[in-house]
Amino acid sequence: MNTMTASMSFKGLKVSLEADRELTFKEIFKLHQLVTGNDDELNVEDDGDSKQADLSETSTPDIPDYGKQVNTEIKCPFCGYTSTRTSDTVPFGFHFIKCPKCAKKLFLRYATANRGEPNEKGFYYVADREFHDRRSSDTSDEYSKMFAHSKDPEIPDAYSTVPEIKEYLDKKGIDYTGTRLKGQLLELIPSK
């Protein structure tokens, strides 16, 4: 029985794959994605005649190395700062940048649909919305408030059942006719 082995390493990470059959191009490509962490897409059209894709026919975009300075377009929603030059750069792979004018954190989104590909202006990232850190303990955002427990145990919150919310509204004489969704019922509860 023939055994096929593929091994790849990238920045200190080494992955080996062993199979009792011939590996397909798609499987080798998946190995490449695993090792490099790239989200490249595999776009190979099979005309039905060939059993394997030719490696020379596919091209992968030249994705900048992690940490390499790339051009970033800034459109700050807080102070209105807009970069019209390519001197605003950020290391590739970062998730946010601070506005040069007001120092607010702005989320870095890819300038095109493909990671590591510049848009027609030469920008790799566009920073035009606020950055929300998932690890932050800041509870000022809308969703944290929506799912916060009520300080008064008598007042229903997002963890109460619909019948419990309706019972509370009935006690307070609040009409909820035509309201069917739990969120809509909760919005009828007056806030202190």
C-alpha positions in Angstrom: 0.0 0.0 0.0 1.4 3.4 -1.0 1.5 6.1 1.6 1.5 9.8 0.7 2.9 12.3 3.1 2.6 16.1 3.0 4.4 18.4 5.5 4.3 22.2 5.8 5.8 24.7 8.2 5.3 28.4 8.7 6.6 30.7 11.4 7.4 27.9 13.8 4.3 25.8 13.2 4.8 22.5 11.4 1.9 20.2 10.3 2.3 16.8 8.6 -0.5 14.9 6.8 -0.3 11.2 6.0 -2.7 9.3 3.8 -3.0 5.8 2.4 -4.0 7.3 -0.9 -3.0 10.2 -3.2 -3.9 13.6 -1.6 -6.1 15.9 -3.7 -5.1 19.5 -4.4 -8.0 20.6 -2.2 -6.7 18.6 0.7 -3.2 20.1 0.3 -4.7 23.5 0.0 -6.6 23.0 3.3 -3.3 22.0 4.9 -1.8 25.3 3.6 -4.7 27.2 5.2 -4.2 25.5 8.5 -0.5 26.1 8.7 -0.5 29.8 7.5 -3.8 30.8 9.0 -4.8 32.4 5.7 -8.5 32.5 4.7 -7.7 32.2 1.0 -10.4 30.7 -1.1 -10.0 27.8 -3.5 -11.4 28.6 -6.9 -10.6 25.8 -9.2 -13.0 24.9 -11.9 -13.1 21.2 -12.9 -13.9 20.5 -16.5 -14.5 16.8 -15.8 -11.5 15.7 -17.9 -8.7 16.2 -15.4 -8.5 14.3 -12.1 -6.2 16.9 -10.4 -5.8 20.6 -10.7 -2.5 21.9 -12.0 -0.7 23.8 -9.2 0.8 26.3 -11.6 -2.7 27.3 -12.8 -3.8 28.7 -9.5 -2.4 31.9 -8.1 -2.6 33.1 -4.5 -2.6 36.8 -3.9 0.5 38.4 -2.3 -0.7 38.9 1.2 1.5 41.3 3.2 3.5 39.7 6.1 2.0 40.2 9.5 3.2 43.5 10.9 4.2 45.1 7.6 3.0 48.7 7.3 0.0 49.0 4.9 -2.0 52.0 3.7 -5.2 52.7 5.7 -8.1 55.0 4.8 -9.5 56.7 7.9 -13.0 58.2 8.0 -13.4 59.0 11.7 -17.1 59.0 12.8 -16.3 60.9 16.0 -14.3 64.0 14.8 -14.7 63.8 11.1 -11.0 63.3 10.3 -10.5 61.9 6.8 -7.3 60.7 5.4 -6.8 61.7 1.8 -3.2 60.5 1.6 -1.5 57.2 1.9 0.7 58.3 4.9 -1.8 56.8 7.3 -0.4 53.2 7.8 -1.0 50.4 10.2 0.7 47.1 10.7 -1.0 44.3 8.6 -3.0 42.0 10.9 -4.0 44.6 13.4 -7.7 45.0 14.4 -7.9 48.7 15.3 -6.2 52.1 14.8 -6.4 55.2 16.9 -7.7 58.3 15.0 -4.7 60.7 14.5 -6.9 63.6 15.5 -9.2 62.5 18.4 -7.4 59.2 19.4 -10.7 57.2 19.4 -10.3 53.5 18.6 -11.5 52.7 15.1 -12.1 49.2 13.7 -10.0 48.1 10.7 -12.0 46.3 8.1 -10.6 45.0 4.9 -10.8 47.5 2.0 -12.0 44.8 -0.4 -13.8 41.5 -0.1 -10.4 39.7 0.0 -8.0 39.7 2.9 -4.7 41.4 2.1 -5.9 42.9 -1.2 -5.7 46.7 -1.7 -8.7 48.6 -3.2 -8.4 50.8 -6.2 -7.0 53.6 -4.1 -4.2 51.4 -2.7 -5.7 51.0 0.8 -5.7 47.6 2.5 -7.9 48.7 5.4 -10.7 51.2 5.9 -11.3 52.6 9.4 -14.7 54.2 9.5 -16.5 52.8 12.6 -15.9 52.4 16.3 -13.9 49.5 17.6 -15.6 47.3 20.2 -13.3 45.1 22.1 -14.9 41.8 22.9 -12.6 41.3 26.0 -13.6 44.7 27.5 -15.6 44.8 30.7 -17.3 47.9 29.5 -21.1 47.4 29.9 -22.2 50.6 28.3 -23.1 49.0 25.1 -26.7 48.4 24.0 -26.7 44.7 24.3 -25.3 44.6 27.8 -28.0 46.9 29.0 -30.7 44.9 27.2 -29.7 41.7 29.0 -28.9 43.1 32.4 -30.8 41.8 35.3 -33.3 44.1 36.9 -32.2 45.6 40.2 -35.8 45.2 41.5 -36.8 41.5 41.6 -40.5 42.6 41.1 -39.7 44.2 37.7 -39.4 41.7 34.8 -36.2 41.7 32.7 -35.0 39.8 29.6 -34.8 36.6 31.7 -38.5 36.7 32.7 -41.1 34.7 30.8 -43.7 36.3 28.6 -46.5 35.3 31.0 -44.5 36.9 33.9 -44.1 40.1 31.9 -47.8 40.2 31.0 -48.8 39.7 34.6 -46.6 42.6 35.7 -48.1 44.8 32.9 -51.6 43.8 34.0 -50.8 44.8 37.6 -49.5 48.2 36.5 -52.5 48.7 34.1 -50.3 48.9 31.0 -52.1 48.0 27.8 -50.1 45.5 25.6 -52.8 44.7 23.1 -51.2 43.7 19.7 -47.8 43.3 21.3 -46.6 39.7 20.7 -42.8 39.8 21.0 -41.0 39.6 24.4 -38.7 42.5 23.5 -41.7 44.7 22.7 -43.4 43.8 26.0 -40.2 44.7 27.9 -40.1 48.1 26.1 -43.5 48.9 27.6 -42.2 48.7 31.2 -41.5 52.2 32.3 -37.9 52.8 33.3 -37.2 54.7 36.6 
